[in-house]
Each structure stands twice: as C-alpha cells, then as structure tokens.
C-alpha cells in the first residue's frame, strides 16, 4: 500500500467521557477515530515539531509502542503528558 492510497486523518473530537471516566474519540463523521497515531500526527496534536516529539519519545517522557516498523503513540498518553506538563501560575 502506498502512502497516497491511505485515507487522510480527520480531526478528533474528544468527549468528556462517561461515568467510568472513559473518553470516546470520534471524528467529524461520527465514526471512531484511531486511538494510536503516528509520530507526525502526535506532533501536530501537541503543537510541537516532529523532531521535538522524537526527542521526548527518545527520553521516554512520552510512551510509545512499535507495531512492525511503525512507532505509534496512544492519544491517552498524549493527554497524560499535557496534564503533567501544565503548570499553575498565580
């Protein structure tokens, strides 16, 4: 499969979740969006460069997993990283 034959990733809408604290990830079409994203998608999601994300993964500040040759990141781990990186200003 070539890169051009893959469907484009649509923006995610992350809901607040149900009573169990689970969040659903839906795209604008109402279908479930992938929970695992590529490094480029994760960098765009965080608003950082691809190389900054690679550095964070290398330093093990953001968990990743390898499936075959692909290095993927879990959206839940990205949300946890954002929560941990927040600082309170007063």
C-alpha positions as CSV (number, residue, x, y, z in Angstrom):
1,X,0.0,0.0,0.0
2,X,1.4,3.4,-0.9
3,X,1.2,6.4,1.3
4,X,-1.1,8.3,-1.2
5,X,-3.7,5.5,-1.1
6,X,-4.3,5.9,2.7
7,X,-7.3,7.9,3.8
8,X,-6.4,11.2,5.5
9,X,-6.8,11.5,9.2
10,X,-9.7,13.7,10.3
11,X,-9.6,15.9,13.4
12,X,-10.6,14.3,16.6
13,X,-13.3,15.4,19.0
14,X,-12.5,14.1,22.5
15,X,-15.6,13.9,24.7
16,X,-15.5,14.4,28.4
17,X,-16.4,10.7,28.9
18,X,-18.9,8.6,30.7
19,X,-19.4,7.8,34.4
20,X,-16.4,5.4,34.3
21,X,-14.1,8.2,33.1
22,X,-13.7,6.6,29.6
23,X,-13.4,9.0,26.7
24,X,-14.5,8.3,23.2
25,X,-12.5,9.6,20.2
26,X,-14.8,10.4,17.3
27,X,-14.0,12.2,14.1
28,X,-16.4,14.7,12.4
29,X,-18.2,11.8,10.7
30,X,-19.3,10.2,14.0
31,X,-17.1,7.1,13.5
32,X,-14.5,6.1,15.9
33,X,-11.1,7.5,15.2
34,X,-7.9,5.6,15.8
35,X,-6.5,5.6,19.4
36,X,-3.0,5.1,18.2
37,X,-1.5,7.8,16.0
38,X,1.8,8.3,14.0
39,X,4.6,10.5,15.3
40,X,3.7,13.2,12.8
41,X,0.0,13.1,13.9
42,X,1.1,13.2,17.6
43,X,3.4,16.2,17.0
44,X,0.6,18.1,15.3
45,X,-1.8,17.1,18.1
46,X,0.6,18.5,20.7
47,X,1.5,21.6,18.5
48,X,5.2,20.7,18.5
49,X,7.7,19.8,15.8
50,X,8.3,16.2,14.7
51,X,11.8,16.4,16.0
52,X,10.8,17.7,19.4
53,X,8.4,14.8,19.7
54,X,11.1,12.3,18.7
55,X,13.3,13.7,21.4
56,X,10.6,13.4,24.0
57,X,10.0,9.7,22.9
58,X,13.8,9.0,23.0
59,X,14.0,10.5,26.5
60,X,11.0,8.3,27.5
61,X,9.0,11.3,28.5
62,X,6.2,10.1,26.2
63,X,5.5,6.4,26.0
64,X,5.4,4.8,22.5
65,X,4.9,1.4,21.0
66,X,6.2,-0.4,18.0
67,X,3.9,-2.4,15.7
68,X,6.1,-3.8,13.0
69,X,8.2,-1.0,11.7
70,X,5.8,1.7,12.8
71,X,6.3,3.7,16.0
72,X,2.9,4.7,17.4
73,X,1.7,6.9,20.2
74,X,-1.5,6.5,22.3
75,X,-3.8,9.5,22.5
76,X,-4.3,8.8,26.2
77,X,-0.6,9.1,26.8
78,X,-0.5,12.4,24.9
79,X,-3.4,13.7,27.1
80,X,-1.5,12.5,30.2
81,X,1.7,14.3,29.0
82,X,-0.3,17.5,28.6
83,X,-1.8,17.2,32.1
84,X,1.6,16.6,33.6
85,X,3.2,19.5,31.7
86,X,0.7,22.0,32.9
87,X,1.9,24.5,35.5
88,X,-0.2,26.7,37.8
89,X,0.6,30.4,37.5
90,X,-0.6,32.9,40.0
